[in-house]
């Protein structure tokens, strides 16, 4: 299985630019076959910033993650953990 470490670093960087408390953010990578699930934990006050208006921001972040993973023949998902 290919590692998605560069993808994780990119996603981590994008999200840290959006949130008010980047030090409280935790991005966990869970590999499962060809799919990697990224679980994102944030302060409650930062969740809205990451989701964005009508979900546009999280949709864009997920699109970047999925396209980057697809270039390596992998699948990726991003979940926000409450």
Beta strands, then each sheet from edge to edge (+ up, - down):
strand 1: 26-32
strand 2: 35-41
strand 3: 75-81
sheet 1: 1+ 2- 3-
end
